Amino acid sequence: MNAAPGWPAVLQHGEVTVRPLAYADARAWKAARKANADWLRPWDATVPPGGAERPASFRALVRRLDRSARIGATMPFAIDVDGQFAGQITVNNIVRGSAQFASIGYWLDRSFAGRGVMPLAVALVIDHCFTAAGLHRIEIAIRPENSNSLRVVEKLGLREVGYAPRFIHIDGDWRDHRLYAVTVEEAPGGLVRRLLSAG
């Protein structure tokens, strides 16, 4: 099966590169997840009771994501900063047909936080979704307590479109989320340009 339009892709601006997550990322990915376990735990998706188990290894995770990417349902990216693995950003739940919609989730190694890495990575990916991938609308769901993630959508000028009680199973329970979205019409010239011009 062929992947959806826009996959695979390598996106780059300045020190930030967004590229397909690969088996070769295993050591760096595991080290980042271990070093940041306490920092990421409140925001990490978990498996609800009765849900399908998560992949048991990094290799199994990449294999599952690759399968999903091949059928056009996801785009799993790694984030590099000056060639060093810094985190992950995934375009999930790609819907074609009349919707042309997807959602985005992400995490970042704490040592790269506060440097503008994640807003730029998200902007690169959304611009790619609107151009090469041909999507129309991107949504990001954020826990109300996640001030770092809320700052990302604020910097990008995404509008809040709703509130979803008990929306995603996070850190062991169903958690409320604020919903943010952007359509291609709302981002003339792209989000990278918007972000850089806001300075």
C-alpha positions in Angstrom: 0.0 0.0 0.0 1.2 3.5 -0.7 1.5 6.1 2.1 -0.7 9.1 2.1 0.4 12.2 0.3 3.2 14.0 2.2 4.7 10.9 3.8 7.6 10.3 4.4 9.0 13.8 4.8 11.9 15.7 6.3 11.1 19.3 7.4 13.7 21.7 8.6 14.1 25.3 9.8 17.2 26.6 11.5 18.4 24.1 14.1 15.1 22.1 14.2 14.6 19.1 11.9 11.4 17.0 11.8 11.8 13.6 10.2 10.3 10.1 10.3 10.8 8.3 13.5 13.2 5.3 12.9 14.4 2.1 14.4 17.8 3.9 14.7 16.3 6.3 17.2 15.9 3.5 19.8 18.8 4.4 22.1 18.2 8.2 22.1 14.4 7.7 22.4 14.7 5.4 25.4 17.2 7.6 27.1 15.0 10.7 26.6 11.9 8.9 27.9 13.8 7.6 31.0 15.4 11.0 31.8 12.1 12.8 31.4 9.8 10.1 32.9 8.6 12.3 35.9 8.2 15.4 33.7 6.2 13.6 31.0 4.0 11.3 33.2 1.2 13.8 33.8 0.7 14.3 30.1 1.3 10.8 28.7 -1.5 8.8 27.3 -2.2 5.6 29.2 -4.2 2.5 28.4 -7.7 2.5 29.9 -9.1 -0.7 31.5 -10.0 -3.1 28.7 -8.0 -1.2 26.1 -5.5 -2.7 23.7 -2.0 -3.0 25.2 0.6 -0.5 24.1 3.6 -1.8 22.2 6.1 -3.7 24.5 9.2 -2.2 22.9 10.4 0.7 20.9 10.8 -1.5 17.9 7.2 -2.7 18.2 6.1 1.0 18.5 7.9 2.0 15.3 6.6 -1.1 13.5 3.0 -0.2 14.5 3.5 3.5 13.5 5.1 2.5 10.2 2.1 0.3 9.4 -0.3 3.1 10.2 1.7 5.5 8.1 1.7 3.2 5.1 -2.1 3.2 5.1 -2.2 7.0 5.5 -3.6 7.1 9.0 -0.6 8.7 10.8 2.7 10.6 10.3 5.1 9.7 13.1 8.0 12.3 13.3 11.1 12.6 15.4 12.3 16.0 16.4 16.0 16.8 16.1 17.8 19.9 17.4 21.2 20.3 15.7 21.2 16.6 14.9 20.3 15.5 18.5 17.1 13.7 19.2 14.8 16.0 21.2 11.3 14.5 21.1 8.4 13.3 19.0 5.5 14.8 17.1 2.8 12.6 15.5 0.0 13.5 13.2 -2.8 11.1 14.3 -6.3 10.1 13.2 -5.9 11.3 9.6 -9.4 11.4 8.0 -9.8 11.9 4.3 -12.9 12.1 2.3 -15.1 15.1 3.1 -13.2 15.9 6.4 -9.5 16.2 5.4 -8.7 16.4 9.2 -6.1 15.2 11.6 -4.9 15.7 15.2 -1.4 16.3 16.5 0.3 15.1 19.7 3.8 15.8 20.8 6.4 15.5 23.6 9.8 17.1 24.2 12.9 16.3 26.2 12.9 18.8 29.0 16.5 19.8 28.3 15.2 21.5 25.0 12.2 23.2 26.6 12.0 27.0 26.6 14.0 27.3 23.3 11.1 27.6 20.9 11.7 24.1 19.6 8.2 22.7 20.0 6.2 25.7 18.5 8.5 25.6 15.5 8.2 21.8 15.1 4.4 22.0 15.3 4.3 24.9 12.8 6.5 22.9 10.4 4.3 19.9 10.7 1.0 21.8 10.3 2.3 23.7 7.3 3.3 20.3 5.8 -0.2 18.9 6.5 -1.8 21.9 4.7 0.5 21.8 1.7 2.0 18.4 0.8 -0.5 16.3 2.7 -3.5 18.2 1.5 -5.3 18.4 4.8 -7.8 21.1 5.7 -8.0 21.2 9.5 -5.6 20.3 12.4 -6.7 19.9 16.0 -4.6 19.7 19.2 -6.1 18.6 22.5 -4.4 19.8 25.7 -5.0 19.2 29.3 -6.0 22.5 31.0 -3.1 22.1 33.5 -0.4 21.7 30.8 0.9 25.3 30.7 3.8 24.4 28.4 1.6 22.9 25.8 -0.9 25.7 26.1 2.0 28.1 25.4 2.7 26.3 22.1 -0.8 26.9 20.7 -0.8 30.5 22.0 2.5 31.2 20.2 1.1 29.8 17.0 -2.2 31.7 17.3 -4.4 28.7 17.3 -8.0 29.3 18.4 -9.7 27.4 21.1 -12.7 25.6 19.7 -14.1 23.6 22.6 -13.8 21.7 25.9 -13.9 17.9 26.0 -14.6 16.4 29.5 -12.9 13.1 30.1 -11.6 13.1 26.6 -8.3 11.0 26.6 -6.9 8.5 29.1 -3.9 10.3 30.5 -1.7 9.4 33.5 -4.1 6.6 34.6 -7.5 8.3 34.3 -9.9 10.0 31.8 -8.8 13.6 31.6 -10.5 16.8 30.4 -8.9 18.6 27.4 -9.1 22.0 25.9 -9.4 21.7 22.1 -7.5 24.0 19.7 -7.8 23.9 15.9 -6.6 25.7 12.7 -7.8 25.4 9.1 -5.8 26.1 6.0 -7.8 29.3 5.5 -6.8 30.6 8.9 -3.1 30.2 8.1 -2.4 32.1 4.9 1.4 32.0 4.3 1.8 29.2 6.9 2.3 29.0 10.6 6.1 29.0 10.4 5.9 32.5 8.9 3.4 33.6 11.5 5.5 32.3 14.3 8.7 34.0 13.0 7.0 37.3 12.3 5.6 37.3 15.9 9.2 37.1 16.9 
